[in-house]
Amino acid sequence: MKLHRHLGEAHLDRVTTEHDVETGKMKYIVECPMCGLKYQHAVKPRYKDPRFLEEYKAEIALVAFDQLLYHLEDKHPQEAEIDAPNSKDQTSNPDDSL
């Protein structure tokens, strides 16, 4: 998907990760650009390798961006210019279908 590629290439810095050395727990954080809500979720690697977050940063970011897109669709559809699932493209000409 082009949107995922764009987000991963142009906005990778919008996703941060944290690793608690004492507990070994890892998480990612992504902030909504509309309302500032910070969504965070645990990252569960098979091993407690502290390099995991850096090695898989791009993949982790794609998951974080998925969550951000769900949030934008749910809470900010107008601001994010997201059409309702059943809405027609308002730029299309109705005569084009003839």
C-alpha distances in whole Angstrom, upper triangle without the diagonal:
4,6,6,6,9,10,11,13,14,15,16,19,19,19,22,24,27,29,33,35,38,36,33,30,27,25,22,22,20,22,21,21,23,25,26,25,24,22,23,23,25,23,25,25,27,30,31,30,30,27,25,23,23,22,19,18,15,14,16,14,11,13,15,12,12,15,16,13,15,18,17,17,20,22,21,20,22,22,18,18,16,18,19,17,20,21,21,19,22,22,23,26,28,30,27,26,30
4,5,5,6,9,10,10,12,13,15,18,18,18,22,24,28,30,34,36,39,37,34,32,28,26,22,22,20,21,20,20,22,25,25,25,24,23,24,24,26,25,27,27,29,31,32,31,30,28,26,24,23,23,20,19,15,15,17,15,12,15,16,13,13,17,16,14,17,19,17,17,21,23,21,19,21,20,17,17,16,17,20,19,21,21,21,19,22,21,22,25,27,29,26,26,30
4,5,5,6,9,10,10,11,13,16,15,16,19,21,25,28,31,34,37,35,32,30,26,23,20,19,16,17,16,16,18,21,21,21,21,19,21,21,24,23,25,26,29,31,31,30,29,27,25,22,22,22,19,17,14,14,16,13,10,13,13,10,10,13,12,10,13,15,14,14,18,19,17,16,18,17,13,14,13,15,18,17,20,20,20,18,21,20,22,25,27,30,27,27,31
4,5,5,6,8,10,10,11,14,13,13,17,19,22,25,28,31,33,32,29,26,23,20,17,17,15,16,16,17,19,21,21,20,19,18,19,19,21,19,22,22,25,27,27,26,26,24,21,19,19,19,15,14,11,11,12,10,7,10,11,8,8,12,11,10,13,15,14,15,18,20,19,18,20,19,16,17,15,18,20,19,22,22,23,22,24,24,25,29,31,33,30,30,34
4,6,5,6,8,10,10,14,14,14,18,19,23,26,29,31,34,33,30,28,24,22,19,19,17,19,19,19,21,24,23,23,22,21,21,21,23,21,23,23,26,27,28,27,26,23,21,19,18,18,15,14,10,11,13,11,9,12,13,11,12,15,15,14,17,19,18,19,22,23,22,21,23,22,18,19,18,21,23,22,25,25,25,23,26,25,26,30,32,34,31,31,35
4,5,5,6,8,9,12,13,14,17,20,23,26,30,32,35,34,31,29,25,22,19,19,16,17,17,16,19,22,21,22,21,20,21,22,24,22,25,25,28,30,30,28,27,25,23,21,20,20,17,15,12,13,15,12,10,14,14,11,13,16,14,13,17,18,16,18,21,22,20,19,21,19,16,17,17,20,22,22,25,24,25,22,24,24,25,29,31,33,30,31,35
4,6,5,5,7,10,9,10,14,16,20,23,26,29,32,31,28,26,22,19,15,15,12,13,13,13,16,19,18,18,17,16,17,18,21,19,22,23,26,27,27,26,25,23,21,18,17,18,15,13,10,11,12,9,8,11,10,7,10,12,11,11,14,15,14,16,19,19,18,18,20,18,14,16,16,19,21,21,25,25,25,23,25,25,27,31,33,35,33,33,37
4,6,6,5,9,10,10,13,15,18,21,25,27,30,29,26,24,20,18,14,15,13,15,16,16,19,21,20,20,18,17,17,18,19,18,20,20,23,25,24,23,22,19,18,15,14,14,12,10,7,9,10,7,6,10,10,8,11,14,13,13,16,17,17,19,21,22,21,21,23,21,18,20,20,23,25,24,28,28,28,27,29,28,30,34,36,38,35,36,39
4,6,6,9,11,12,15,17,21,23,27,29,32,31,28,26,23,21,17,17,15,17,18,17,21,23,22,22,21,20,21,21,23,21,24,23,26,27,27,25,23,21,19,17,15,16,14,12,9,12,13,10,10,14,14,12,15,17,16,16,19,21,20,21,24,25,23,23,25,23,19,21,21,24,27,26,30,29,30,27,29,29,30,34,36,38,35,36,40
4,6,8,9,11,14,17,21,24,27,29,33,32,29,27,24,21,18,17,14,15,16,15,18,21,19,21,19,19,20,22,23,22,25,25,29,29,29,27,25,23,22,19,17,18,17,14,11,14,15,11,12,15,14,12,15,17,15,15,19,20,18,20,23,23,21,22,23,20,17,19,20,23,26,26,29,29,29,27,28,27,29,33,36,38,35,36,40
4,5,6,8,11,14,18,21,24,27,30,29,27,24,21,18,14,13,11,12,12,12,15,17,16,17,16,16,17,18,20,19,23,23,27,27,27,25,23,21,20,17,16,17,15,12,10,13,13,9,10,13,11,9,13,14,12,13,17,17,16,18,21,21,19,20,21,19,16,19,19,23,25,25,29,28,29,27,29,28,31,34,37,39,37,37,41
4,5,6,9,11,15,18,21,23,27,26,23,21,18,15,12,12,10,12,14,14,17,19,17,18,15,15,15,16,18,17,20,20,23,24,23,21,19,17,16,13,12,13,12,8,7,10,10,7,9,12,10,9,13,14,13,14,18,18,18,20,22,22,21,22,24,22,19,22,22,25,27,27,31,31,32,30,32,31,33,37,39,42,39,40,44
4,5,7,10,13,17,20,22,25,25,23,21,17,15,12,11,9,11,13,13,17,18,16,16,14,15,15,17,18,17,21,21,25,25,23,22,19,17,17,13,12,15,14,10,10,13,12,9,12,14,12,11,15,16,14,16,19,19,18,22,23,23,22,23,25,22,20,23,23,27,29,29,33,33,34,32,33,33,36,39,42,44,42,43,46
4,6,10,13,17,20,23,25,25,23,20,17,14,10,8,6,7,9,10,13,14,12,13,11,12,12,15,17,16,20,21,25,25,24,23,20,19,18,15,14,17,15,11,11,14,12,8,11,12,9,9,13,13,11,13,16,15,15,18,20,19,18,20,22,19,17,20,20,24,26,27,30,30,31,30,31,31,34,38,40,42,40,41,45
4,7,10,14,17,20,22,21,19,17,13,10,7,6,5,8,11,12,15,16,13,13,10,10,10,11,13,13,16,17,21,22,20,19,17,16,15,11,12,14,12,9,9,11,8,6,9,10,7,8,12,11,10,13,15,15,16,19,20,19,19,21,23,21,19,22,22,25,27,27,31,31,33,31,33,33,36,39,41,44,42,42,46
4,7,10,13,16,19,18,17,14,11,8,6,5,7,9,13,14,18,18,14,14,11,11,9,11,12,12,15,16,20,20,18,17,14,14,13,10,10,13,12,9,11,12,10,8,12,12,9,11,15,14,13,16,18,17,19,22,23,22,22,24,26,24,22,25,25,29,30,30,34,34,36,35,37,37,39,43,45,48,45,46,50
4,7,10,13,16,15,13,11,7,6,4,6,9,12,16,18,21,20,17,16,12,12,9,10,10,9,12,13,17,16,14,14,11,11,10,7,9,12,11,8,11,12,9,9,13,12,10,13,16,15,15,18,20,19,21,24,24,24,25,27,29,27,25,28,28,31,32,32,36,36,38,37,39,40,42,46,47,50,48,48,52
4,7,9,12,12,10,8,6,5,6,8,12,14,18,20,23,22,19,17,13,13,10,10,9,9,12,13,17,16,13,13,10,11,11,8,10,14,13,11,15,15,12,13,16,15,13,17,19,17,18,21,22,21,23,26,26,26,27,29,32,29,28,31,31,34,35,35,39,39,42,41,42,43,45,49,51,54,51,51,55
4,6,9,9,7,6,4,7,9,11,15,18,21,24,27,25,22,21,17,16,13,12,10,9,11,12,15,13,10,10,7,10,10,8,11,13,13,13,16,16,13,15,18,17,16,19,21,20,21,24,25,24,27,29,29,29,30,33,35,33,31,35,34,37,38,37,41,42,44,44,46,46,48,52,54,56,54,54,58
4,6,6,5,5,6,9,12,14,18,20,23,26,28,27,24,22,18,18,14,14,11,12,13,14,16,14,11,12,9,13,13,12,14,17,17,16,20,20,17,19,22,20,19,22,24,22,23,27,27,26,29,31,31,31,32,35,37,35,34,37,36,40,40,40,44,45,47,47,48,49,51,55,56,59,57,57,61
4,6,5,7,9,12,15,17,21,23,27,29,32,31,27,25,22,21,18,17,14,14,14,14,16,14,10,10,8,12,13,13,15,17,18,18,22,22,19,21,24,23,22,25,27,26,27,30,31,30,32,35,35,34,36,38,41,39,37,40,40,43,43,43,47,48,50,50,52,52,54,58,59,62,60,60,64
4,6,8,11,14,17,19,23,25,29,31,34,32,29,27,23,23,19,18,15,16,16,16,17,15,11,13,11,15,16,16,18,20,21,21,25,25,22,24,27,25,24,28,29,27,29,32,32,31,34,36,36,36,37,40,43,41,39,43,42,45,45,45,48,50,52,52,54,55,57,60,62,65,62,62,66
4,5,9,12,16,18,22,24,27,30,32,31,28,25,22,21,17,15,12,13,13,14,15,13,10,12,11,15,15,15,18,20,20,20,24,23,20,22,25,23,22,26,27,25,27,30,30,29,32,34,33,33,35,38,41,39,37,41,40,42,42,42,46,47,50,50,52,53,55,58,59,62,60,60,63
4,7,10,14,16,20,23,26,29,32,30,27,25,21,20,16,14,11,11,10,10,12,10,6,9,8,12,11,12,15,16,16,17,20,20,17,20,22,20,20,24,25,23,25,28,28,28,31,33,33,33,35,37,40,38,36,39,38,41,41,40,44,46,48,48,50,51,53,56,57,60,58,57,61
4,7,11,13,17,20,23,26,28,27,24,22,18,16,12,11,7,8,8,9,12,11,8,10,9,13,11,11,14,16,15,16,19,18,15,17,20,17,17,21,21,20,22,25,25,24,27,29,29,29,31,33,36,34,33,36,35,37,37,37,41,42,45,44,47,48,49,53,54,57,55,54,58
4,7,10,14,17,20,23,26,25,22,19,16,14,10,9,6,5,7,8,12,11,9,10,9,11,9,8,11,13,12,12,15,14,11,13,16,14,13,17,18,17,19,22,22,22,24,27,27,27,28,30,33,32,29,33,32,35,35,34,38,39,42,41,43,44,46,50,51,54,52,51,55
4,7,10,13,17,19,22,21,18,16,12,10,7,5,4,5,8,10,14,14,12,13,12,13,11,9,12,14,12,11,14,13,9,11,14,12,10,14,15,14,15,18,18,18,21,23,23,23,25,27,30,28,26,29,28,31,31,31,35,36,38,38,40,41,43,46,48,51,48,48,52
4,7,10,13,16,19,18,15,14,10,8,5,6,7,7,11,12,16,17,15,15,13,14,12,9,11,14,11,9,11,11,7,8,11,9,7,11,12,11,12,15,16,16,18,20,21,21,22,24,26,25,22,26,25,28,29,29,32,33,35,35,37,38,39,43,45,48,45,45,49
4,7,10,13,15,15,12,10,6,6,4,7,9,10,14,16,20,20,19,19,17,17,16,12,14,17,14,12,13,13,10,9,12,11,7,10,12,10,10,14,15,13,15,18,19,18,19,21,24,22,20,23,23,26,27,27,31,32,34,33,35,36,38,42,43,46,44,44,48
4,7,9,12,12,9,8,6,5,7,9,12,13,17,19,22,23,22,22,20,20,18,14,16,18,16,13,13,14,11,8,11,10,6,8,10,9,7,11,12,11,12,15,16,15,16,18,20,18,16,20,19,23,24,25,28,29,31,30,31,32,34,38,40,43,41,41,45
4,6,9,8,6,6,4,6,9,12,15,17,20,22,26,27,25,25,23,23,22,18,19,22,19,16,16,17,14,12,14,13,10,10,12,10,8,11,13,10,11,15,15,13,14,16,18,16,14,18,18,22,23,24,28,28,30,29,30,31,34,37,39,42,40,41,45
4,5,6,5,5,6,8,11,14,18,19,23,25,29,30,28,29,26,26,25,21,22,24,22,19,18,19,16,14,15,14,11,10,12,10,7,9,11,8,8,12,12,10,10,13,14,12,11,15,15,19,20,21,25,24,27,26,27,28,31,34,36,39,37,38,42
4,6,6,8,10,11,15,18,21,22,26,28,31,32,31,31,28,28,27,23,24,26,24,20,20,21,19,15,16,17,13,12,14,13,9,11,13,11,9,13,14,12,10,13,14,10,10,13,15,18,20,22,25,25,26,25,26,26,29,33,35,38,36,37,41
4,6,8,11,13,16,19,23,24,28,30,34,35,34,34,32,31,30,26,27,29,27,23,23,23,21,18,19,19,16,14,16,14,11,12,13,10,8,12,12,9,7,11,11,8,8,12,13,17,18,21,24,23,25,24,24,25,28,32,33,37,36,36,40
4,6,9,11,15,18,22,24,27,30,34,35,33,33,31,31,30,26,28,30,27,24,24,25,22,19,20,20,16,15,17,14,11,13,14,10,10,13,13,9,9,12,13,11,12,15,16,19,20,23,26,25,27,27,27,28,31,35,36,40,39,39,43
4,6,9,12,16,19,21,25,27,31,32,30,30,28,28,27,23,25,27,25,22,22,23,20,17,19,18,15,14,16,14,11,14,15,11,11,15,15,12,12,15,16,14,14,18,19,22,23,25,28,28,30,29,30,31,34,37,39,42,41,42,45
4,6,10,13,17,19,22,25,29,30,28,29,26,27,26,22,24,26,24,21,21,22,18,17,18,17,13,13,15,12,10,13,13,9,11,14,13,11,12,15,17,15,15,19,19,22,22,24,27,27,30,30,30,32,35,38,39,43,42,42,45
4,6,10,13,16,19,22,25,26,24,25,23,24,22,18,20,23,21,18,19,19,16,14,16,14,11,12,14,11,9,13,13,11,12,16,15,14,15,18,20,18,17,21,20,24,24,26,29,29,32,31,33,34,36,40,41,45,43,43,47
4,7,11,13,16,19,22,24,22,23,21,22,20,17,19,21,19,16,17,17,13,12,14,12,8,10,11,8,8,11,11,9,12,14,14,13,15,17,20,18,17,21,20,23,23,24,27,28,31,31,32,34,36,39,40,44,42,42,46
4,7,9,13,16,19,20,19,20,18,19,17,14,17,19,16,15,16,15,12,11,13,11,8,11,12,9,10,14,14,12,15,18,17,17,18,21,24,22,21,24,23,26,26,26,30,31,34,33,35,37,39,42,43,47,45,44,48
4,6,9,13,16,17,16,18,17,18,15,13,16,18,15,14,15,14,10,11,13,10,8,12,12,10,12,15,14,14,17,19,18,19,21,23,26,25,23,26,24,27,27,27,30,32,34,34,36,38,39,43,44,47,45,45,49
4,6,9,13,14,13,14,14,15,13,11,15,16,14,14,16,14,10,13,14,11,11,14,15,13,15,18,17,17,21,22,22,22,24,26,30,28,26,29,28,30,30,30,33,35,37,37,40,41,42,46,47,50,48,47,51
4,6,10,11,10,12,11,13,9,8,12,13,10,11,13,11,8,11,13,10,10,14,14,13,16,19,18,19,22,23,23,24,26,28,31,29,27,30,28,31,31,30,34,36,38,38,40,41,42,46,47,50,48,47,51
4,7,8,9,11,12,13,10,10,14,14,12,13,15,13,11,14,15,13,14,17,17,16,19,21,21,22,25,26,26,27,29,30,34,33,30,33,31,34,33,32,36,38,40,40,42,44,45,48,49,52,50,49,52
4,5,6,8,10,10,7,9,12,11,10,12,14,12,11,15,16,14,15,19,19,19,21,23,23,25,27,28,29,30,32,33,36,35,32,35,33,36,36,34,38,40,42,41,44,45,46,50,51,53,51,50,53
4,7,9,11,12,10,12,15,13,13,15,17,15,14,18,19,17,19,22,22,22,25,27,26,28,30,31,32,33,35,36,39,38,36,38,36,38,38,37,40,42,44,44,47,48,48,52,53,55,53,52,55
4,5,9,10,8,11,14,13,13,16,18,16,15,19,21,19,20,24,24,24,26,29,29,30,32,34,34,35,37,38,41,40,37,40,38,41,41,39,43,45,47,47,49,50,51,55,56,58,55,55,58
4,6,9,8,10,13,13,13,15,18,17,15,19,21,19,20,23,24,24,26,29,29,29,32,34,34,35,36,38,41,39,37,40,38,41,41,40,44,45,48,47,50,50,52,55,57,59,57,56,60
4,5,5,8,10,10,11,13,17,16,15,18,20,19,20,23,24,24,26,29,29,30,32,34,35,35,37,38,41,39,37,40,38,41,42,41,44,46,48,47,49,50,51,55,56,59,56,56,59
4,5,7,8,9,11,12,16,16,14,17,19,19,19,22,24,23,25,28,29,29,31,33,34,34,35,37,40,37,35,38,37,40,41,40,44,45,47,46,48,49,50,54,56,58,56,55,59
4,6,5,6,9,10,13,14,13,15,18,18,18,21,23,23,24,27,28,29,31,33,34,34,35,36,39,37,34,37,36,39,40,40,43,44,46,45,47,47,49,53,54,57,54,54,57
4,6,5,6,8,11,11,10,13,15,15,16,19,20,20,22,24,25,26,28,30,31,32,32,34,37,35,32,35,34,37,37,36,40,41,43,42,44,45,46,50,51,54,51,51,54
4,6,5,6,9,10,8,10,13,13,13,16,18,18,19,21,23,23,25,27,28,29,29,31,34,32,29,32,31,34,35,34,38,39,41,40,42,42,44,48,49,52,49,49,53
4,6,5,9,10,9,11,14,15,15,17,19,20,20,23,25,25,26,29,30,30,31,32,34,32,30,32,32,35,36,36,39,40,41,40,42,42,44,48,49,52,49,49,53
4,6,8,9,10,12,14,15,16,18,19,21,22,24,25,26,28,30,31,32,32,33,36,34,31,33,32,35,36,36,39,40,41,40,42,42,44,47,49,51,48,48,52
4,6,5,6,9,10,11,12,14,16,17,18,20,22,23,24,26,28,29,29,30,33,31,28,30,29,32,33,32,35,37,38,37,39,39,41,44,46,48,45,45,49
4,6,5,6,9,10,10,12,14,15,16,18,20,21,22,24,26,26,26,28,30,28,25,28,27,30,31,31,34,35,36,35,37,37,39,43,44,47,44,44,48
4,5,5,6,9,10,10,13,15,15,16,19,20,21,22,24,25,25,26,28,26,23,25,25,27,29,28,32,32,33,32,34,34,36,39,41,43,41,41,44
4,5,5,7,9,10,11,13,14,15,17,19,20,21,23,25,25,25,28,27,23,26,24,27,28,27,30,31,33,32,34,34,36,39,41,43,40,40,44
4,5,5,6,9,10,11,13,14,16,17,19,20,22,23,23,24,27,25,23,25,24,27,27,27,30,31,33,32,35,35,37,40,42,44,42,41,45
4,5,5,6,9,10,10,12,14,15,16,18,20,21,21,22,24,22,19,22,21,24,25,25,29,29,31,30,32,32,34,38,39,42,39,39,43
4,5,5,6,9,10,10,12,14,15,16,18,20,20,20,23,22,18,20,19,22,23,22,26,26,28,27,29,30,31,35,36,39,36,36,40
4,5,5,7,9,10,11,13,14,16,17,18,19,20,23,22,19,21,19,22,22,21,25,26,28,28,30,31,32,36,37,40,38,37,41
4,5,5,6,9,10,11,12,14,15,16,17,18,21,20,17,20,18,21,22,22,26,27,29,28,30,31,33,36,38,41,38,38,42
4,5,5,6,9,10,10,12,14,15,15,16,18,17,14,17,15,18,19,19,23,24,25,24,27,27,29,33,34,37,35,35,39
4,5,5,6,9,10,11,12,14,15,15,18,17,14,16,14,17,17,17,21,22,24,23,26,27,28,32,33,36,33,33,37
4,5,5,6,9,10,11,12,13,14,18,17,14,17,15,18,18,18,21,22,25,25,27,28,30,34,34,38,36,35,39
4,5,5,6,9,10,10,11,12,15,14,11,14,13,16,17,17,21,22,24,23,25,26,28,32,33,36,35,35,38
4,5,5,6,8,10,10,10,13,12,9,12,10,13,14,14,18,18,20,20,22,23,25,28,30,33,31,31,35
4,6,5,6,9,10,10,14,14,11,13,11,13,13,13,17,18,20,21,23,24,26,29,30,33,32,31,35
4,5,5,6,7,9,12,12,10,13,11,14,14,15,19,19,22,22,24,25,27,31,32,35,34,33,37
4,5,5,5,6,9,8,6,9,8,11,12,14,17,17,20,19,20,22,24,28,29,32,31,31,35
4,6,6,5,9,10,8,9,6,9,9,10,13,14,17,17,18,20,22,26,26,30,29,28,32
4,6,6,10,11,10,12,10,11,10,12,15,15,19,19,21,23,25,28,29,32,31,31,34
4,6,9,9,9,12,11,13,12,15,17,17,21,21,22,24,26,30,30,34,33,33,36
4,6,5,6,8,8,11,11,14,17,16,19,19,19,21,24,27,28,32,31,31,35
4,6,5,6,5,7,8,11,13,12,15,15,16,18,20,23,24,28,27,27,31
4,5,5,6,8,9,13,15,13,15,15,14,16,19,22,23,27,26,27,30
4,5,8,11,13,16,18,16,18,17,17,18,21,24,26,29,29,29,33
4,5,9,11,14,17,15,17,16,16,17,20,23,25,28,27,28,32
4,6,10,12,14,12,13,12,12,14,16,20,21,25,24,24,28
4,7,9,11,10,12,11,12,14,16,20,21,24,23,23,27
4,6,8,6,8,8,10,12,14,17,18,21,20,20,24
4,6,5,9,10,12,15,16,19,19,22,21,21,24
4,6,9,11,13,16,16,19,19,22,21,20,23
4,7,10,12,15,15,17,16,19,19,17,21
4,7,8,12,12,14,14,17,17,16,19
4,6,9,8,10,10,14,13,12,16
4,5,6,9,10,13,12,12,16
4,6,8,9,13,13,14,17
4,7,9,12,11,13,16
4,6,9,7,9,12
4,5,5,8,10
4,5,6,8
4,5,6
4,6
4
